Amino acid sequence: MRTSIARFVSDESGATAIEYGLIAAGISVAIILVVTTLGTNLTTTFQSVADAMI
């Protein structure tokens, strides 16, 4: 029983999976922010072009 508990406490495989999940979540948030900002800037640019053509 004592060895099972010691093995469970020293097992770090779950921690690695959580770290990879946090990294993936951070990258996803960064991509969403960039795409949202880029989309807003493109909308403004295309609106300026459309207004200049009128």
C-alpha positions in Angstrom: 0.0 0.0 0.0 2.8 2.4 0.9 4.6 1.8 -2.4 1.4 2.4 -4.3 0.9 5.8 -2.6 4.6 6.7 -3.2 4.3 5.8 -6.9 1.1 7.8 -7.2 2.7 10.9 -5.6 5.8 10.7 -7.7 3.9 10.2 -11.0 4.2 13.3 -13.2 2.6 12.1 -16.4 -0.6 13.9 -15.7 1.2 17.2 -15.0 2.8 17.1 -18.4 -0.5 16.7 -20.1 -1.9 19.6 -18.1 1.1 21.8 -19.1 0.6 20.9 -22.8 -3.1 21.8 -22.4 -2.3 25.2 -20.9 0.2 25.9 -23.7 -2.3 25.0 -26.3 -5.0 27.2 -24.7 -2.6 30.1 -24.5 -1.7 29.8 -28.2 -5.4 29.5 -29.1 -6.2 32.7 -27.2 -3.3 34.5 -28.9 -4.5 33.4 -32.4 -8.1 34.5 -31.6 -6.9 37.9 -30.5 -4.8 38.4 -33.6 -7.5 37.3 -36.0 -10.1 39.5 -34.3 -7.8 42.6 -34.5 -6.8 41.8 -38.1 -10.5 41.4 -39.0 -11.4 44.8 -37.5 -8.5 46.5 -39.3 -9.4 44.9 -42.6 -13.0 46.0 -42.2 -11.9 49.6 -41.6 -9.6 49.5 -44.6 -12.2 48.1 -47.0 -14.8 50.6 -45.7 -12.3 53.4 -46.5 -11.8 52.1 -50.0 -15.5 51.7 -50.5 -16.1 55.3 -49.3 -13.4 56.6 -51.6 -15.0 55.0 -54.6 -18.3 56.6 -54.1 
